[in-house]
């Protein structure tokens, strides 16, 4: 059964014409989203500055109640 499923998708992707271009565009977009844009976002402030969940939650409560 798994062999039949694999062969179905293998032959489907092998015989694609326009689909190969579309998959390449999708892969390029994903690479831009996850690899390049990740560099521009700052690190997680709470994970960097606080070690435990308790410290993180106390910090958030203090910031919201001030």
Secondary structure as a PSIPRED ss2 file (coil, helix, strand):
# PSIPRED VFORMAT (PSIPRED V4.0)

   1 X C   1.000  0.000  0.000
   2 X H   0.000  1.000  0.000
   3 X H   0.000  1.000  0.000
   4 X H   0.000  1.000  0.000
   5 X H   0.000  1.000  0.000
   6 X H   0.000  1.000  0.000
   7 X H   0.000  1.000  0.000
   8 X H   0.000  1.000  0.000
   9 X H   0.000  1.000  0.000
  10 X H   0.000  1.000  0.000
  11 X H   0.000  1.000  0.000
  12 X H   0.000  1.000  0.000
  13 X H   0.000  1.000  0.000
  14 X H   0.000  1.000  0.000
  15 X C   1.000  0.000  0.000
  16 X C   1.000  0.000  0.000
  17 X C   1.000  0.000  0.000
  18 X H   0.000  1.000  0.000
  19 X H   0.000  1.000  0.000
  20 X H   0.000  1.000  0.000
  21 X H   0.000  1.000  0.000
  22 X H   0.000  1.000  0.000
  23 X H   0.000  1.000  0.000
  24 X H   0.000  1.000  0.000
  25 X H   0.000  1.000  0.000
  26 X H   0.000  1.000  0.000
  27 X H   0.000  1.000  0.000
  28 X H   0.000  1.000  0.000
  29 X H   0.000  1.000  0.000
  30 X H   0.000  1.000  0.000
  31 X H   0.000  1.000  0.000
  32 X H   0.000  1.000  0.000
  33 X H   0.000  1.000  0.000
  34 X H   0.000  1.000  0.000
  35 X H   0.000  1.000  0.000
  36 X H   0.000  1.000  0.000
  37 X H   0.000  1.000  0.000
  38 X H   0.000  1.000  0.000
  39 X H   0.000  1.000  0.000
  40 X H   0.000  1.000  0.000
  41 X C   1.000  0.000  0.000
  42 X C   1.000  0.000  0.000
  43 X C   1.000  0.000  0.000
  44 X C   1.000  0.000  0.000
  45 X H   0.000  1.000  0.000
  46 X H   0.000  1.000  0.000
  47 X H   0.000  1.000  0.000
  48 X H   0.000  1.000  0.000
  49 X H   0.000  1.000  0.000
  50 X C   1.000  0.000  0.000
  51 X C   1.000  0.000  0.000
  52 X C   1.000  0.000  0.000
  53 X H   0.000  1.000  0.000
  54 X H   0.000  1.000  0.000
  55 X H   0.000  1.000  0.000
  56 X H   0.000  1.000  0.000
  57 X H   0.000  1.000  0.000
  58 X H   0.000  1.000  0.000
  59 X H   0.000  1.000  0.000
  60 X H   0.000  1.000  0.000
  61 X H   0.000  1.000  0.000
  62 X H   0.000  1.000  0.000
  63 X H   0.000  1.000  0.000
  64 X H   0.000  1.000  0.000
  65 X H   0.000  1.000  0.000
  66 X C   1.000  0.000  0.000
